[in-house]
């Protein structure tokens, strides 16, 4: 019997834990040091720890002892590699060979397998910061297979193989626990020393991610095999204002967790400040980096909603992806800004074609004018929802603020035959709606080729007065409006900027001075040209987004109509409720983005019925209680199914999931009450019920519109939101409680 066998299992385990913890504390200190001597020092510490553990074994039966000597040796292979691990193993291996015994072969085989498996699963990071769960998983993969040598060892000793089961479980369990204890202690100590170092990276206190300082240090060392992904949460300022900073902090924490989960295995995620994050990613190709970035973008809205349990929060992500390098951050910032311009909830990368208008600029990029102009335009692009009409008034105000000498102005937008004044500043609203033909605008510009190319021009003095009076007939209503509302007689100087979108002039921006013919100089013209390029980018992005949303709406409506083929009694229902919901949403002053999500939810509201058995869905008679319970699952099933479709916003899923909730809390599937029911679902439920009442079914006749409206009114405050009902009745030509 070994002379230093511990008296009891508990005593031996306690001593082993003490030895492992003490050695791990010492090992943690080495991670604050750099130099050639660090690896030999660590190997020596692993070897000494293994030898110390050999002195305190676990009694596991007659002539059978278990110790944790292989844990530090496995860690040596796991952290340093097989060469240093073999050196660390020499003392205990030599002692074990000297002692000899019938179990020597099994013991050496066990050691060999542990070192091989640990080397295979080696963690090559510079610091021991793998998550505890990952370290535990790897240790199980090391000690689980290697400890199987216990079974042939028992056979060699002439003992029943079944007796080896308990020792096997003990070896694996204690080894995994020891491995996890060691890695946790080492990581804790190493982090503490990293934070204490004056030049060490720091951790963001809110999210637990490395902060901007850590990012800058890592980015400075990033090689050509790395990609920088710069990310920003969309509409975060509005979210803070609407829900409060406490909810905003919760969103940031949840977003950090989602990004870490999606991108952490491919690199490191950082919080740079505010709602801005970054990730330094390893990827074998541009396509792989794009896939990682887009997966994070697509998964964030639904996962963040699920983590917070707040279906009313709509959080999306925009970003820029570039190859890491000295100028990576400013390149990624430009792409991030362009993604915001293009409607948000997208990732742009440096291998894509630059947005229209963003490629060239007449100004020096370091000019303060450029910085001011782009800050204003970024603010304009950052307001509103995807699909909203561009804020022309904000564009005009920004132009007047940026272009030296500008005091007033207007923007006209081209249609099929006319340019119509949409917004003005410095004049009266009587100017709005004034129309000009293409020929009149070409005459006003004076240089047809330059007008088509989007080049601005300046007019002053007699030429300005001649052209301003010559575009329209002297006694025409348009000319009288320009003289009175447009203060034509007071004009001293004018810059006209044709704004080109998708190859054609989309709008004309007029900037005026009412005080001096010398108001505009060469610098004014340069700033105006720069402004025209970026205004074109904003307008072009808005048009593309609205075109894409329109196409997506049409596709989802087609899918919703196709679903009706399974339930013939609802033919035409989808198209009708989409139209009804759109009209009601407009009456309630929803923005274009919210209307888009309402239409999508309406088109897919019965998607879950695909998963309801025909015997229930197509049953002619009343449903049994069990069948009705099954039917009610279609709302949740539909939302889960729709979540698999690309780029559907959480608000769309809310319509599908919650359109059977009731204002008084008696609905399904969640029993939500009042304002807890998402607004879009409240709007749609009124439209859905109205169409169901006014449509014939095998089990009922169609109600008249008057009877259906009376029932809708009666259910205000019980089934429906009273404000939504009031808007619906007004839309249908009635008032709540009495005929209009």
NUBA-70886 format. One line per 2 residues: number of its first residue (from 0); their letters; for each residue x, y, z of C-alpha. Coordinates in Angstrom, 3 decimals, decimal comma. Layout:
<pts>
NUM = a = X Y Z  ...
</pts>
This chain:
<pts>
0 = xx = 0,000 0,000 0,000  1,190 3,503 -0,792
2 = xx = 2,623 4,999 2,414  0,966 8,447 1,913
4 = xx = -2,542 7,273 1,255  -5,042 9,709 2,789
6 = xx = -7,154 8,239 5,543  -10,488 9,137 3,998
8 = xx = -11,929 10,080 0,625  -13,164 13,413 1,973
10 = xx = -9,816 14,268 3,480  -7,942 13,406 0,289
12 = xx = -10,379 15,402 -1,840  -10,023 18,428 0,445
14 = xx = -6,222 18,293 0,252  -6,343 17,947 -3,543
16 = xx = -8,612 20,993 -3,819  -6,250 23,013 -1,650
18 = xx = -3,244 22,011 -3,751  -5,029 22,793 -7,032
20 = xx = -6,308 26,159 -5,794  -2,924 27,261 -4,456
22 = xx = -1,151 26,257 -7,662  -3,832 27,933 -9,788
24 = xx = -3,378 31,181 -7,861  0,347 31,048 -8,548
26 = xx = -0,288 30,206 -12,206  -2,647 33,179 -12,548
28 = xx = 0,166 35,496 -11,531  2,240 34,364 -14,523
30 = xx = -0,328 35,780 -16,961  0,664 39,302 -15,927
32 = xx = 4,197 38,609 -17,172  5,779 38,285 -20,606
34 = xx = 9,114 36,740 -21,578  10,853 33,575 -22,662
36 = xx = 11,010 32,253 -19,118  7,215 32,212 -18,667
38 = xx = 6,577 28,908 -20,502  9,302 26,969 -18,608
40 = xx = 8,042 28,456 -15,331  4,492 27,323 -16,061
42 = xx = 5,653 23,848 -17,123  7,604 23,513 -13,860
44 = xx = 4,570 24,594 -11,847  2,363 22,060 -13,650
46 = xx = 4,938 19,320 -12,914  5,326 20,235 -9,232
48 = xx = 1,550 20,350 -8,777  1,193 16,904 -10,330
50 = xx = 3,885 15,525 -8,003  2,201 17,094 -4,957
52 = xx = -1,151 15,568 -5,898  0,493 12,155 -6,218
54 = xx = 1,198 12,268 -2,491  -2,515 12,457 -1,606
56 = xx = -4,576 9,778 -3,292  -8,250 8,796 -3,107
58 = xx = -8,893 5,288 -1,664  -11,365 3,728 -4,121
60 = xx = -11,224 0,103 -2,999  -8,776 -2,663 -2,110
62 = xx = -5,394 -1,873 -3,624  -7,040 0,852 -5,737
64 = xx = -6,167 4,521 -5,372  -7,235 7,565 -7,408
66 = xx = -5,445 10,913 -7,525  -5,657 14,115 -9,597
68 = xx = -2,053 14,107 -10,788  -3,218 14,042 -14,444
70 = xx = -5,215 17,295 -14,145  -2,206 19,669 -14,157
72 = xx = -0,543 17,537 -16,851  -3,654 17,788 -19,006
74 = xx = -3,606 21,544 -18,399  0,034 21,680 -19,472
76 = xx = -0,838 20,053 -22,790  -3,995 22,169 -23,081
78 = xx = -2,210 25,475 -22,491  1,433 24,914 -23,503
80 = xx = 1,333 22,037 -25,975  2,596 18,443 -25,928
82 = xx = 6,338 19,305 -25,671  6,120 21,192 -22,392
84 = xx = 3,523 18,707 -21,131  5,941 15,794 -21,597
86 = xx = 8,603 17,661 -19,629  6,096 18,408 -16,863
88 = xx = 5,094 14,731 -16,769  8,640 13,366 -16,409
90 = xx = 8,844 13,400 -12,564  5,568 11,575 -11,859
92 = xx = 6,092 9,218 -14,797  9,591 8,269 -13,601
94 = xx = 8,300 7,713 -10,063  5,410 5,569 -11,307
96 = xx = 7,741 3,426 -13,428  10,084 3,011 -10,428
98 = xx = 7,199 1,857 -8,220  6,042 -0,579 -10,916
100 = xx = 3,178 -2,981 -10,255  0,622 -4,848 -12,390
102 = xx = -1,346 -1,697 -13,191  1,673 0,153 -14,629
104 = xx = 0,660 -0,424 -18,271  -2,860 0,902 -17,736
106 = xx = -1,526 3,930 -15,860  0,928 4,864 -18,645
108 = xx = -1,761 4,366 -21,310  -4,115 6,612 -19,316
110 = xx = -1,432 9,326 -19,124  -0,677 9,074 -22,846
112 = xx = -4,334 9,416 -23,836  -4,831 12,431 -21,558
114 = xx = -1,843 14,252 -23,066  -2,895 13,417 -26,645
116 = xx = -6,512 14,506 -26,174  -5,566 17,677 -24,288
118 = xx = -3,097 18,625 -27,015  -5,767 17,989 -29,620
120 = xx = -8,228 20,304 -27,835  -5,553 22,825 -26,981
122 = xx = -6,635 26,396 -26,175  -4,185 28,637 -28,035
124 = xx = -5,341 31,973 -26,644  -2,899 34,302 -24,958
126 = xx = -5,092 34,524 -21,851  -7,236 31,926 -20,111
128 = xx = -10,571 33,580 -20,885  -12,603 30,766 -22,392
130 = xx = -16,034 30,480 -20,727  -16,324 28,031 -17,835
132 = xx = -18,838 25,930 -19,743  -16,475 25,581 -22,701
134 = xx = -13,561 24,584 -20,483  -15,747 22,007 -18,693
136 = xx = -16,900 20,597 -22,033  -13,338 20,222 -23,256
138 = xx = -12,199 18,611 -20,012  -14,970 16,035 -20,326
140 = xx = -13,767 15,253 -23,844  -10,271 14,758 -22,427
142 = xx = -10,924 12,704 -19,294  -14,015 10,786 -20,396
144 = xx = -12,362 8,732 -23,185  -8,957 8,534 -21,466
146 = xx = -10,373 7,071 -18,232  -11,815 4,119 -20,153
148 = xx = -8,414 2,502 -19,568  -9,728 1,656 -16,082
150 = xx = -11,745 -1,229 -17,542  -8,858 -3,154 -19,205
152 = xx = -6,738 -2,441 -16,112  -9,315 -4,252 -13,947
154 = xx = -9,241 -7,203 -16,345  -5,440 -7,342 -16,109
156 = xx = -5,735 -7,377 -12,312  -8,183 -10,274 -12,486
158 = xx = -11,079 -8,288 -11,090  -14,647 -8,164 -12,527
160 = xx = -14,926 -5,453 -15,165  -18,219 -4,303 -13,634
162 = xx = -16,278 -3,226 -10,533  -14,557 -0,583 -12,675
164 = xx = -17,735 1,443 -13,280  -17,635 3,388 -10,004
166 = xx = -13,884 4,152 -10,161  -14,379 5,313 -13,771
168 = xx = -17,108 7,753 -12,746  -14,982 9,000 -9,845
170 = xx = -11,929 9,575 -12,055  -13,928 11,494 -14,686
172 = xx = -15,974 13,526 -12,194  -13,085 14,585 -9,981
174 = xx = -10,838 15,311 -12,967  -13,460 17,539 -14,675
176 = xx = -14,117 19,362 -11,399  -10,398 19,861 -10,803
178 = xx = -9,819 21,069 -14,382  -12,733 23,538 -14,140
180 = xx = -11,588 24,791 -10,731  -8,080 25,409 -11,994
182 = xx = -9,121 27,282 -15,160  -11,628 29,422 -13,248
184 = xx = -9,137 30,471 -10,584  -6,409 31,193 -13,139
186 = xx = -8,761 33,262 -15,308  -9,976 35,254 -12,293
188 = xx = -6,485 36,083 -11,110  -5,297 36,905 -14,640
190 = xx = -8,208 39,286 -15,206  -7,553 41,004 -11,911
192 = xx = -3,927 41,670 -12,870  -4,922 42,784 -16,364
194 = xx = -7,262 45,406 -14,918  -4,667 46,562 -12,428
196 = xx = -2,023 47,113 -15,100  -1,768 50,798 -16,103
198 = xx = -1,734 50,034 -19,834  -4,228 47,166 -19,761
200 = xx = -7,495 46,978 -21,669  -10,622 47,538 -19,581
202 = xx = -14,120 46,068 -19,520  -17,324 47,978 -20,110
204 = xx = -19,168 47,923 -16,787  -22,681 47,827 -18,281
206 = xx = -22,305 45,004 -20,822  -19,228 43,141 -19,592
208 = xx = -17,664 43,426 -23,060  -14,161 44,775 -23,655
210 = xx = -14,359 48,544 -24,088  -13,007 51,016 -26,632
212 = xx = -9,528 51,003 -25,109  -9,329 47,245 -25,443
214 = xx = -10,597 47,526 -29,013  -7,965 50,097 -29,977
216 = xx = -5,160 47,928 -28,599  -6,477 44,834 -30,395
218 = xx = -7,184 46,690 -33,653  -3,637 48,061 -33,721
220 = xx = -2,315 44,482 -33,742  -4,930 42,972 -36,070
222 = xx = -3,485 41,435 -39,208  -4,823 40,979 -42,708
224 = xx = -6,757 37,859 -41,738  -9,109 39,911 -39,563
226 = xx = -12,267 41,815 -40,432  -13,696 44,795 -38,566
228 = xx = -17,466 44,858 -38,161  -18,763 48,182 -36,801
230 = xx = -22,351 48,031 -35,529  -24,893 50,530 -34,256
232 = xx = -28,390 50,005 -32,829  -31,015 51,795 -34,929
234 = xx = -33,295 54,458 -33,399  -31,680 54,001 -29,985
236 = xx = -32,052 57,642 -29,000  -35,803 57,469 -29,693
238 = xx = -36,023 54,252 -27,675  -34,345 55,945 -24,697
240 = xx = -36,700 58,906 -24,931  -39,801 56,723 -25,197
242 = xx = -39,006 53,988 -22,652  -36,396 55,552 -20,380
244 = xx = -32,684 54,983 -19,839  -33,205 51,938 -17,623
246 = xx = -34,849 50,090 -20,510  -32,128 51,443 -22,791
248 = xx = -29,476 49,888 -20,550  -31,352 46,579 -20,614
250 = xx = -31,410 46,718 -24,415  -27,654 47,350 -24,524
252 = xx = -26,990 44,424 -22,186  -29,221 42,091 -24,191
254 = xx = -27,686 43,255 -27,471  -24,209 42,575 -26,090
256 = xx = -25,248 39,044 -25,127  -26,751 38,364 -28,563
258 = xx = -23,703 39,714 -30,403  -21,338 37,764 -28,158
260 = xx = -23,296 34,597 -28,853  -23,430 35,176 -32,611
262 = xx = -19,888 36,487 -33,156  -17,878 35,426 -30,093
264 = xx = -16,630 32,160 -31,572  -15,239 33,963 -34,620
266 = xx = -13,605 36,826 -32,744  -14,056 39,404 -30,003
268 = xx = -16,995 41,769 -29,547  -16,415 45,240 -28,044
270 = xx = -18,642 48,064 -26,867  -17,174 51,307 -28,174
272 = xx = -19,613 53,577 -26,377  -23,297 54,499 -26,475
274 = xx = -25,135 52,104 -28,779  -22,038 51,398 -30,891
276 = xx = -20,348 47,982 -30,934  -17,465 46,483 -32,879
278 = xx = -16,177 42,999 -33,578  -12,770 41,866 -34,788
280 = xx = -13,518 38,675 -36,687  -11,449 35,847 -38,097
282 = xx = -12,884 34,538 -41,368  -11,419 32,553 -44,231
284 = xx = -13,070 34,703 -46,898  -15,110 37,828 -47,493
286 = xx = -18,168 35,618 -47,966  -17,667 34,044 -44,533
288 = xx = -17,287 37,458 -42,910  -20,435 38,669 -44,665
290 = xx = -22,316 35,589 -43,479  -21,280 36,175 -39,866
292 = xx = -22,251 39,842 -40,002  -25,604 39,249 -41,663
294 = xx = -26,468 36,409 -39,296  -25,936 38,733 -36,342
296 = xx = -28,046 41,431 -37,994  -30,941 39,083 -38,789
298 = xx = -30,967 37,338 -35,428  -30,718 40,400 -33,167
300 = xx = -34,333 41,731 -33,315  -36,073 38,456 -32,425
302 = xx = -33,451 37,292 -29,910  -33,372 40,656 -28,163
304 = xx = -37,177 40,690 -27,926  -37,135 37,164 -26,499
306 = xx = -34,404 37,948 -23,936  -36,209 41,048 -22,668
308 = xx = -39,724 39,653 -22,959  -40,764 42,979 -24,521
310 = xx = -42,587 42,574 -27,829  -43,161 46,341 -27,901
312 = xx = -39,451 47,035 -28,347  -38,303 47,219 -31,945
314 = xx = -34,513 47,191 -32,157  -32,575 46,617 -35,360
316 = xx = -28,930 46,832 -36,319  -26,902 48,603 -38,997
318 = xx = -23,223 48,207 -39,688  -20,151 48,446 -41,860
320 = xx = -17,735 45,587 -42,633  -14,137 46,165 -43,769
322 = xx = -10,768 44,443 -43,714  -8,846 45,257 -40,521
324 = xx = -6,020 47,737 -40,905  -4,745 51,178 -39,884
326 = xx = -7,685 53,071 -41,453  -10,319 50,392 -40,845
328 = xx = -12,397 52,341 -38,315  -13,061 55,451 -40,464
330 = xx = -13,834 53,216 -43,459  -16,300 51,205 -41,384
332 = xx = -17,857 54,427 -40,040  -18,531 55,672 -43,578
334 = xx = -20,215 52,385 -44,461  -22,233 52,472 -41,242
336 = xx = -23,481 55,959 -42,116  -24,389 54,784 -45,631
338 = xx = -26,305 51,836 -44,141  -28,287 54,297 -42,017
340 = xx = -28,999 56,332 -45,136  -30,163 53,259 -47,023
342 = xx = -32,969 52,577 -44,548  -31,150 50,864 -41,640
344 = xx = -31,293 47,199 -40,603  -28,531 46,323 -43,051
346 = xx = -24,781 45,716 -43,215  -22,758 47,378 -45,968
348 = xx = -19,230 46,269 -46,775  -16,312 47,720 -48,668
350 = xx = -16,684 45,191 -51,493  -20,105 46,516 -52,485
352 = xx = -20,693 49,380 -54,906  -20,716 52,707 -53,094
354 = xx = -24,122 54,407 -52,740  -25,026 56,889 -55,467
356 = xx = -23,643 60,310 -54,755  -21,212 59,135 -52,116
358 = xx = -18,221 58,358 -54,324  -16,913 61,814 -55,166
360 = xx = -16,938 65,185 -53,521  -15,813 68,633 -54,659
362 = xx = -14,675 69,508 -51,130  -11,610 68,564 -49,165
364 = xx = -12,774 65,725 -46,871  -11,108 67,399 -43,897
366 = xx = -13,030 70,643 -44,462  -15,112 71,809 -41,468
368 = xx = -17,956 72,445 -43,933  -17,985 68,782 -44,904
370 = xx = -18,014 67,711 -41,265  -20,916 70,047 -40,434
372 = xx = -22,855 69,093 -43,554  -22,526 65,374 -42,989
374 = xx = -23,420 65,677 -39,319  -26,655 67,388 -40,303
376 = xx = -27,424 64,874 -43,022  -26,646 61,967 -40,692
378 = xx = -29,171 63,415 -38,249  -31,755 63,686 -41,034
380 = xx = -31,070 60,151 -42,245  -31,264 58,941 -38,648
382 = xx = -34,832 60,126 -38,081  -37,984 58,325 -39,167
384 = xx = -38,684 54,716 -39,996  -37,700 52,530 -42,961
386 = xx = -40,082 53,312 -45,800  -41,033 56,782 -44,554
388 = xx = -41,056 59,621 -47,074  -37,767 61,562 -46,965
390 = xx = -37,880 64,642 -44,740  -37,562 67,296 -47,437
392 = xx = -38,095 70,153 -44,998  -35,153 68,990 -42,893
394 = xx = -33,030 68,699 -46,053  -33,909 72,244 -47,067
396 = xx = -33,198 73,634 -43,605  -29,839 71,831 -43,556
398 = xx = -28,939 73,243 -46,972  -29,712 76,810 -45,863
400 = xx = -27,648 76,254 -42,713  -24,660 74,798 -44,581
402 = xx = -24,358 76,824 -47,794  -22,744 80,197 -47,067
404 = xx = -24,995 83,102 -48,056  -28,276 81,135 -48,259
406 = xx = -31,223 82,801 -46,488  -34,291 81,123 -48,019
408 = xx = -35,157 78,372 -50,458  -37,475 75,660 -51,737
410 = xx = -37,419 72,081 -52,995  -39,433 70,911 -56,000
412 = xx = -39,964 67,212 -56,723  -40,438 65,978 -60,277
414 = xx = -43,420 63,901 -61,352  -44,288 62,504 -64,755
416 = xx = -44,983 65,945 -66,258  -44,359 68,557 -63,571
418 = xx = -41,971 69,690 -60,897  -44,014 70,710 -57,845
420 = xx = -42,812 72,815 -54,935  -43,069 70,581 -51,843
422 = xx = -41,319 72,578 -49,096  -40,180 76,175 -48,588
424 = xx = -38,297 78,275 -46,069  -38,351 82,083 -45,901
426 = xx = -41,525 82,421 -47,936  -45,230 81,685 -47,370
428 = xx = -46,953 78,350 -47,805  -48,867 79,773 -50,784
430 = xx = -45,740 78,854 -52,720  -46,343 75,140 -52,060
432 = xx = -47,910 73,267 -54,959  -46,553 75,627 -57,610
434 = xx = -45,763 73,625 -60,749  -43,067 73,945 -63,401
436 = xx = -42,593 71,959 -66,608  -39,246 70,403 -67,531
438 = xx = -38,772 73,088 -70,198  -39,372 75,825 -67,625
440 = xx = -36,861 74,303 -65,193  -34,266 73,950 -67,961
442 = xx = -34,796 77,625 -68,838  -34,491 78,594 -65,162
444 = xx = -31,205 76,685 -64,869  -29,870 77,999 -68,170
446 = xx = -27,470 75,154 -68,944  -29,338 72,006 -70,098
448 = xx = -26,298 69,705 -70,101  -25,207 70,841 -66,633
450 = xx = -28,805 70,511 -65,362  -28,997 66,906 -66,567
452 = xx = -25,594 66,208 -64,976  -26,755 67,582 -61,608
454 = xx = -24,348 70,536 -61,578  -25,428 73,643 -59,630
456 = xx = -25,361 77,155 -61,067  -25,480 80,684 -59,613
458 = xx = -27,616 83,548 -60,939  -27,450 87,196 -59,830
460 = xx = -28,379 90,656 -61,057  -30,171 91,278 -64,333
462 = xx = -29,786 87,675 -65,528  -31,554 86,450 -62,386
464 = xx = -34,442 88,876 -62,894  -34,760 88,034 -66,603
466 = xx = -34,886 84,280 -66,061  -37,166 84,446 -63,048
468 = xx = -39,773 86,357 -65,072  -39,293 84,463 -68,322
470 = xx = -40,012 80,915 -67,162  -43,800 81,455 -66,908
472 = xx = -46,270 83,529 -68,866  -46,554 87,047 -67,335
474 = xx = -50,208 86,732 -66,321  -50,180 83,032 -65,365
476 = xx = -51,207 81,937 -61,839  -47,749 80,431 -61,366
478 = xx = -46,037 83,730 -62,147  -48,302 85,654 -59,770
480 = xx = -47,575 83,080 -57,018  -43,823 83,408 -57,573
482 = xx = -44,031 87,205 -57,369  -46,199 87,313 -54,253
484 = xx = -45,483 84,165 -52,207  -41,971 83,666 -53,615
486 = xx = -40,882 87,326 -53,109  -39,510 87,320 -56,654
488 = xx = -38,872 91,066 -56,690  -36,636 90,759 -53,603
490 = xx = -34,333 88,035 -54,991  -30,681 89,078 -55,115
492 = xx = -28,941 85,740 -55,830  -29,945 82,125 -56,458
494 = xx = -28,226 78,741 -56,488  -30,141 75,979 -58,286
496 = xx = -29,045 72,400 -57,460  -30,506 69,611 -59,639
498 = xx = -30,641 66,484 -57,441  -30,102 63,361 -59,553
500 = xx = -31,454 60,002 -58,395  -30,985 56,775 -60,354
502 = xx = -29,682 58,686 -63,377  -32,412 61,331 -63,647
504 = xx = -33,175 64,675 -62,042  -35,535 63,836 -59,179
506 = xx = -35,727 67,200 -57,420  -34,580 70,810 -57,710
508 = xx = -33,176 72,629 -54,700  -33,318 76,437 -54,898
510 = xx = -31,270 78,438 -52,373  -31,806 82,188 -52,331
512 = xx = -30,288 85,353 -50,929  -32,691 88,246 -50,348
514 = xx = -30,050 90,708 -49,165  -26,968 90,673 -51,416
516 = xx = -26,011 89,865 -54,998  -22,573 88,822 -53,696
518 = xx = -23,933 86,353 -51,142  -22,710 83,265 -53,036
520 = xx = -19,048 82,721 -53,874  -16,988 79,784 -55,124
522 = xx = -17,048 78,142 -51,674  -20,847 78,376 -51,607
524 = xx = -21,027 76,624 -54,959  -18,714 73,831 -53,769
526 = xx = -20,710 73,251 -50,588  -23,938 73,284 -52,642
528 = xx = -22,538 70,638 -54,981  -21,472 68,474 -52,034
530 = xx = -24,898 68,898 -50,489  -26,554 67,856 -53,729
532 = xx = -24,534 64,638 -53,847  -25,462 63,623 -50,304
534 = xx = -29,070 64,707 -50,679  -29,200 62,470 -53,750
536 = xx = -27,851 59,581 -51,682  -30,551 60,054 -49,028
538 = xx = -33,359 60,356 -51,578  -32,075 57,432 -53,635
540 = xx = -31,842 55,221 -50,556  -35,364 56,189 -49,526
542 = xx = -36,745 55,339 -52,964  -34,941 51,985 -53,044
544 = xx = -36,220 51,082 -49,582  -39,806 51,978 -50,485
546 = xx = -39,543 49,986 -53,723  -38,174 46,990 -51,826
548 = xx = -40,878 47,260 -49,169  -43,547 47,450 -51,842
550 = xx = -42,194 44,303 -53,516  -41,987 42,511 -50,163
552 = xx = -45,569 43,527 -49,327  -46,766 42,139 -52,644
554 = xx = -44,930 38,845 -52,115  -46,331 38,356 -48,610
556 = xx = -49,846 39,285 -49,765  -49,535 36,637 -52,475
558 = xx = -48,505 34,121 -49,817  -51,468 35,113 -47,644
560 = xx = -53,878 34,765 -50,565  -52,376 31,374 -51,420
562 = xx = -53,088 30,201 -47,859  -56,796 30,792 -48,519
564 = xx = -56,776 27,949 -51,051  -56,790 25,529 -48,111
566 = xx = -59,762 27,224 -46,444  -62,114 28,022 -49,328
568 = xx = -64,659 29,816 -47,145  -62,233 32,698 -46,558
570 = xx = -61,572 33,522 -50,237  -60,684 37,217 -50,599
572 = xx = -60,409 37,728 -46,835  -56,657 38,414 -46,843
574 = xx = -56,722 41,102 -49,517  -59,715 42,808 -47,900
576 = xx = -58,223 42,926 -44,394  -54,877 44,179 -45,742
578 = xx = -56,677 47,078 -47,444  -58,869 47,744 -44,407
580 = xx = -55,903 47,696 -42,016  -53,885 50,021 -44,271
582 = xx = -56,719 52,560 -44,420  -57,265 52,374 -40,654
584 = xx = -53,521 52,718 -39,981  -53,413 55,869 -42,104
586 = xx = -56,424 57,235 -40,224  -54,480 56,673 -36,996
588 = xx = -51,466 58,562 -38,452  -49,093 55,586 -38,600
590 = xx = -45,804 56,224 -40,355  -44,844 54,485 -43,582
592 = xx = -42,695 51,956 -41,730  -45,496 51,025 -39,321
594 = xx = -47,988 50,751 -42,203  -45,592 48,429 -43,972
596 = xx = -45,349 46,150 -40,920  -49,134 46,274 -40,443
598 = xx = -49,688 45,168 -44,049  -47,220 42,322 -43,661
600 = xx = -48,817 41,133 -40,422  -52,287 41,328 -41,988
602 = xx = -51,157 39,310 -45,002  -49,735 36,545 -42,793
604 = xx = -52,152 36,652 -39,839  -53,521 33,151 -40,497
606 = xx = -50,175 31,557 -41,403  -50,425 29,232 -38,386
608 = xx = -53,502 27,533 -39,846  -51,103 25,647 -42,109
610 = xx = -50,310 23,554 -39,032  -53,925 22,960 -37,967
612 = xx = -55,273 19,518 -39,056  -57,853 19,540 -41,859
614 = xx = -60,356 17,669 -39,691  -60,461 20,747 -37,437
616 = xx = -59,832 23,589 -39,892  -62,391 22,356 -42,445
618 = xx = -64,977 21,010 -40,009  -68,468 22,172 -41,041
620 = xx = -70,025 22,026 -37,579  -69,065 23,549 -34,238
622 = xx = -65,719 22,590 -32,720  -65,410 20,545 -29,540
624 = xx = -63,528 22,160 -26,608  -60,396 20,141 -27,438
626 = xx = -60,630 21,064 -31,109  -61,093 24,722 -30,203
628 = xx = -57,986 24,593 -27,996  -56,071 23,226 -30,975
630 = xx = -57,463 25,904 -33,283  -56,373 28,660 -30,878
632 = xx = -52,757 27,551 -31,200  -52,651 28,896 -34,766
634 = xx = -51,714 32,397 -33,529  -48,576 31,238 -31,712
636 = xx = -47,720 28,681 -34,404  -48,072 31,349 -37,072
638 = xx = -45,739 33,749 -35,270  -43,154 31,004 -34,788
640 = xx = -43,419 30,036 -38,446  -43,195 33,637 -39,649
642 = xx = -40,090 34,161 -37,507  -38,275 31,832 -39,914
644 = xx = -38,907 34,218 -42,820  -36,050 36,615 -43,557
646 = xx = -36,155 40,192 -42,259  -39,638 40,252 -40,738
648 = xx = -39,701 42,791 -37,931  -40,931 41,861 -34,416
650 = xx = -43,995 44,089 -34,897  -45,098 41,870 -37,809
652 = xx = -44,897 38,832 -35,549  -46,898 40,749 -32,937
654 = xx = -49,818 41,094 -35,357  -49,773 37,382 -36,114
656 = xx = -49,430 36,336 -32,475  -51,731 38,859 -30,797
658 = xx = -54,609 39,606 -33,192  -56,932 37,413 -31,084
660 = xx = -56,120 39,179 -27,813  -58,979 41,196 -26,278
662 = xx = -58,936 44,616 -24,629  -60,434 43,156 -21,423
664 = xx = -57,761 40,438 -21,161  -59,978 37,470 -22,078
666 = xx = -58,326 36,753 -25,429  -55,573 34,344 -26,474
668 = xx = -52,810 33,161 -26,611  -51,290 35,275 -23,783
670 = xx = -54,333 36,921 -22,231  -52,886 40,410 -22,751
672 = xx = -54,959 43,382 -21,605  -55,324 46,994 -22,767
674 = xx = -52,194 48,765 -23,943  -50,141 45,618 -23,306
676 = xx = -51,561 44,363 -26,602  -49,292 45,643 -29,415
678 = xx = -50,881 48,576 -31,254  -50,684 47,004 -34,713
680 = xx = -52,445 43,885 -33,420  -55,187 46,068 -31,892
682 = xx = -55,688 47,818 -35,212  -55,773 44,625 -37,217
684 = xx = -58,151 42,764 -34,904  -60,925 45,308 -35,600
686 = xx = -60,486 44,893 -39,357  -60,320 41,098 -39,084
688 = xx = -63,542 40,845 -37,081  -65,396 43,333 -39,297
690 = xx = -64,555 41,368 -42,440  -65,462 38,069 -40,761
692 = xx = -68,857 39,488 -39,729  -69,648 40,845 -43,186
694 = xx = -68,582 37,654 -45,000  -70,771 34,566 -45,471
696 = xx = -69,646 31,283 -43,922  -71,217 27,799 -44,115
698 = xx = -72,355 28,238 -40,525  -73,680 31,839 -40,818
700 = xx = -74,992 34,456 -43,222  -73,107 37,657 -43,936
702 = xx = -74,015 40,560 -41,662  -74,868 43,932 -43,110
704 = xx = -72,249 46,646 -42,734  -74,558 48,536 -40,370
706 = xx = -75,019 45,519 -38,111  -71,289 44,747 -38,149
708 = xx = -70,392 48,348 -37,293  -72,907 48,316 -34,447
710 = xx = -71,263 45,157 -33,059  -67,796 46,707 -33,389
712 = xx = -69,040 49,763 -31,486  -70,611 47,574 -28,787
714 = xx = -67,295 45,760 -28,248  -65,292 48,963 -27,681
716 = xx = -63,640 48,626 -24,289  -64,342 44,896 -24,142
718 = xx = -62,876 43,230 -27,221  -61,357 46,268 -28,933
720 = xx = -59,323 49,368 -28,140  -61,901 52,214 -27,895
722 = xx = -59,649 54,684 -29,733  -59,113 52,263 -32,597
724 = xx = -62,856 51,588 -32,774  -63,583 55,327 -32,867
726 = xx = -61,158 55,805 -35,774  -62,616 52,782 -37,590
728 = xx = -66,208 53,978 -37,245  -65,222 57,449 -38,420
730 = xx = -63,457 55,882 -41,399  -66,613 53,911 -42,216
732 = xx = -68,835 56,999 -41,937  -70,213 56,434 -38,447
734 = xx = -69,576 57,830 -34,999  -69,222 55,781 -31,843
736 = xx = -72,725 55,150 -30,534  -74,813 56,845 -33,255
738 = xx = -75,049 57,296 -37,054  -72,974 60,060 -38,580
</pts>
